[in-house]
Amino acid sequence: MAEPTSSPTCVIIPARFASTRFPGKPLAMLRGAGGVARPLIEWSWRAAHRAFAELPIYVATDDQRIVAEVERFGGRALLTSADCRNGTERCAEAAEILGDRIEVVINLQGDALLTPPTILQALHERLRGDATVEVATPAIRAADATLAHLLAEQEAGRVGGTTVVTNAAGDALYFSKHLLPHGAARAGCPVALHLGVYAYRREALRRYSAAPPAAAELAEGLEQLRFLDQGVRVAVVDCPPPDQLTAELNNPEDAAPIEAELARLGLD
């Protein structure tokens, strides 16, 4: 298990074993550029390490099998409750385990192994540069092809991605799995595609875990809406569209394109 850290900032990778669509997903094996198969959770840990080699990185999980795998590859794990309803709750519990020295938590989701380091670093810099920001999360402007995909998925009754609308200061007004704002394609309005990684201040996590799930959070299936329901400021960091695939491993069929991208990026 993990040793306490003296750093006020850490990366926490929440990972649960149970998954309706993909049971045992954190231990699913993926091959990189050199053909070596590694579990998803190790790939995600390596993504965090590429962004923050100087920061302590922890995997927060509810399963001893994941703990054992993390310790096998030399990572640090925190055993958290099976009752955590989402990754933010798991990060909040993990931060409490680590103690009051933790002031900032960067959350890289356990299936977000293709998150570019620059995006994670931008979130950290946003909190470091403005003490009034409690939570930061990234968004990229949807290119024409992405917007067309989002519209097609919506018309087919499927979720193509999460979008966000912001105020003039760049803070989130609302997140949705529906295309926001309504009529954006016809009006030529930019659409911001949200990427599900976060940086939080400690007190924002405590406030989050103390509050019940918000009605909109449950309806949308989007954990970050609890912050907005509680009046917590969520700064949306505008990031340039990455020149790589950023897909998460949500279903077994996602493995092939992710492995192809690992190979293209030369990651092993």
C-alpha positions in Angstrom: 0.0 0.0 0.0 1.0 3.6 -0.4 3.3 5.6 1.9 2.2 9.1 3.0 3.5 11.9 0.8 5.1 15.2 1.7 4.0 16.9 -1.5 1.0 19.2 -1.4 0.0 18.1 -4.9 -0.6 14.5 -6.1 -2.1 12.6 -9.0 -4.9 10.1 -8.1 -6.1 7.6 -10.7 -9.5 6.2 -9.6 -10.1 2.7 -10.8 -12.9 0.3 -9.9 -13.0 -3.4 -10.8 -16.7 -3.7 -11.4 -18.1 -2.3 -14.7 -21.4 -3.0 -16.4 -19.9 -2.7 -19.9 -16.4 -4.1 -19.1 -16.0 -6.0 -15.9 -12.4 -6.0 -14.7 -11.5 -3.3 -17.1 -8.4 -1.9 -15.2 -6.7 -5.3 -15.7 -7.5 -5.5 -19.4 -4.3 -6.1 -21.3 -3.2 -3.7 -24.1 -0.2 -3.9 -26.4 2.0 -0.9 -27.1 4.6 0.0 -29.8 7.0 -2.8 -28.8 4.3 -5.5 -28.6 4.5 -5.8 -24.8 1.1 -6.3 -23.2 0.4 -4.2 -20.1 -2.8 -3.8 -18.0 -4.9 -0.7 -18.6 -4.1 0.7 -15.2 -0.4 0.5 -15.9 -0.9 2.5 -19.1 -2.8 5.1 -17.2 -0.2 5.3 -14.5 2.5 5.8 -17.3 0.4 8.6 -18.8 0.3 10.4 -15.4 4.0 9.9 -15.0 4.8 11.4 -18.4 2.9 14.5 -17.3 4.1 14.7 -13.7 7.3 12.7 -13.1 8.0 14.8 -10.1 4.7 14.3 -8.3 3.5 11.3 -6.3 1.0 9.2 -8.2 -1.6 6.9 -6.6 -4.1 4.5 -7.9 -7.3 4.6 -5.8 -9.3 1.4 -6.1 -11.9 -0.8 -4.4 -10.2 -4.1 -5.3 -7.2 -6.0 -4.0 -6.5 -7.4 -7.4 -5.9 -4.0 -8.7 -3.8 -3.1 -5.7 -1.6 -6.2 -6.3 -1.2 -5.3 -10.0 -0.2 -1.7 -9.2 2.3 -2.8 -6.7 3.7 -5.4 -9.1 4.7 -2.7 -11.6 6.1 -0.5 -8.9 3.2 1.9 -8.4 1.4 3.0 -5.2 -2.2 2.1 -4.4 -4.8 3.2 -2.0 -7.7 0.8 -1.1 -10.9 2.8 -1.0 -14.5 1.9 -0.4 -16.7 0.0 -2.8 -19.4 2.5 -2.0 -17.8 5.4 -4.0 -20.3 6.4 -6.7 -17.8 7.9 -9.1 -14.2 8.9 -9.6 -14.5 12.2 -7.8 -15.8 10.5 -4.6 -13.0 8.0 -4.8 -10.4 10.8 -5.2 -12.0 12.6 -2.2 -11.7 9.4 -0.1 -8.1 8.8 -1.2 -7.1 12.4 -0.3 -8.5 11.9 3.2 -6.3 8.7 3.5 -3.3 10.7 2.5 -3.9 13.3 5.1 -4.1 17.1 5.4 -0.8 17.7 3.7 -2.6 17.2 0.3 -3.9 20.5 -1.0 -4.4 19.8 -4.8 -5.5 16.5 -6.4 -5.2 15.9 -10.2 -7.6 13.2 -11.3 -6.7 11.1 -14.3 -9.5 8.6 -14.9 -8.3 5.0 -14.9 -9.4 4.5 -18.5 -8.0 7.8 -19.9 -4.6 6.4 -20.9 -4.4 8.5 -24.0 -4.7 11.9 -22.2 -1.9 14.1 -23.5 0.5 15.3 -20.8 0.0 18.9 -21.9 -3.7 18.8 -21.0 -3.0 17.5 -17.5 -0.2 20.1 -17.0 -2.6 22.9 -18.1 -5.0 22.0 -15.4 -2.3 22.1 -12.7 -1.1 25.5 -14.0 -4.7 26.8 -13.9 -5.0 26.1 -10.2 -1.4 27.3 -9.5 -2.1 30.6 -11.3 -5.4 31.5 -9.7 -6.1 30.8 -6.0 -9.8 31.5 -6.5 -10.2 28.5 -8.8 -11.5 25.5 -6.9 -11.8 22.9 -9.7 -10.4 22.9 -13.3 -11.3 20.7 -16.2 -10.4 20.9 -19.9 -12.4 21.3 -23.1 -11.4 21.5 -26.7 -13.3 23.2 -29.5 -15.1 20.6 -31.6 -13.8 20.7 -35.2 -16.4 20.4 -38.1 -15.9 16.6 -38.3 -16.3 16.2 -34.6 -19.4 18.3 -34.5 -20.9 16.3 -37.4 -20.2 13.1 -35.4 -21.8 14.6 -32.2 -24.9 15.6 -34.2 -25.2 12.2 -35.9 -24.9 10.4 -32.6 -27.5 12.6 -31.0 -29.9 12.0 -33.8 -29.4 8.3 -33.5 -30.2 8.4 -29.8 -26.6 7.7 -28.7 -24.1 9.7 -26.6 -21.2 11.0 -28.7 -19.5 13.0 -26.0 -20.0 15.6 -23.3 -20.2 19.3 -24.1 -19.9 22.3 -21.8 -21.1 25.9 -21.9 -19.1 28.6 -20.1 -19.6 32.2 -18.9 -17.5 35.2 -20.0 -14.9 34.3 -17.3 -14.5 30.8 -18.7 -16.3 29.0 -15.8 -18.7 26.2 -16.5 -22.4 27.0 -16.6 -23.5 23.4 -17.5 -22.3 20.1 -18.8 -24.4 17.8 -20.8 -24.3 14.6 -22.9 -26.6 16.5 -25.3 -25.1 18.9 -27.7 -24.7 22.4 -26.1 -25.7 25.0 -26.9 -28.9 23.9 -28.6 -28.9 25.0 -32.3 -25.1 25.6 -32.2 -24.6 23.9 -35.6 -27.2 26.1 -37.3 -26.0 29.3 -35.6 -22.3 28.6 -36.2 -21.7 28.8 -32.5 -18.6 27.0 -31.2 -19.1 23.8 -29.3 -16.8 22.9 -26.5 -16.1 19.2 -26.1 -15.4 18.3 -22.5 -12.5 15.9 -21.5 -13.1 14.1 -18.3 -10.0 14.8 -16.2 -9.9 17.3 -13.3 -7.8 19.2 -10.9 -9.3 19.9 -7.5 -8.5 21.9 -4.4 -8.9 19.8 -1.2 -11.8 21.8 0.2 -13.7 21.4 -3.0 -13.4 17.6 -2.7 -14.5 17.7 0.9 -17.6 19.8 -0.1 -18.3 17.4 -2.9 -18.2 14.2 -0.8 -20.3 15.8 1.9 -23.1 16.7 -0.5 -25.8 14.3 -1.9 -25.8 13.6 -5.7 -27.5 16.5 -7.6 -30.7 15.8 -9.6 -28.9 16.9 -12.8 -25.9 14.8 -12.0 -28.1 11.7 -11.8 -30.1 12.6 -14.9 -27.1 13.3 -17.1 -24.8 10.7 -15.5 -22.1 13.5 -15.1 -20.4 13.6 -11.7 -19.0 17.2 -12.2 -22.5 18.6 -12.1 -22.5 18.2 -8.3 -19.9 20.9 -8.0 -22.2 23.3 -10.0 -25.2 22.3 -7.8 -23.1 23.2 -4.7 -22.0 26.6 -6.2 -18.4 25.5 -6.6 -16.5 27.3 -9.3 -15.4 25.0 -12.1 -12.9 26.7 -14.5 -12.9 25.3 -18.0 -9.4 25.3 -19.5 -9.5 25.9 -23.2 -7.0 23.5 -24.8 -6.0 23.2 -28.4 -7.3 20.0 -30.1 -4.6 17.3 -29.6 -3.0 15.8 -32.7 -3.8 12.3 -31.4 -6.6 10.0 -30.4 -7.9 10.7 -26.9 -10.4 7.9 -26.6 -11.0 6.1 -23.4 -11.3 2.3 -23.0 -15.0 2.0 -22.3 -15.8 -1.3 -24.1 -13.8 -4.3 -25.2 -14.1 -3.2 -28.8 -12.2 0.1 -28.0 -9.0 -1.9 -27.4 -8.0 -2.2 -31.1 -8.0 1.5 -32.0 -6.3 2.4 -28.7 -3.6 -0.2 -29.3 -3.1 1.2 -32.8 -2.7 4.7 -31.3 -0.2 3.5 -28.7 1.8 2.0 -31.5 1.6 5.2 -33.7 2.8 7.3 -30.7 5.6 4.9 -30.0 4.4 4.3 -26.5 5.5 1.1 -24.8 
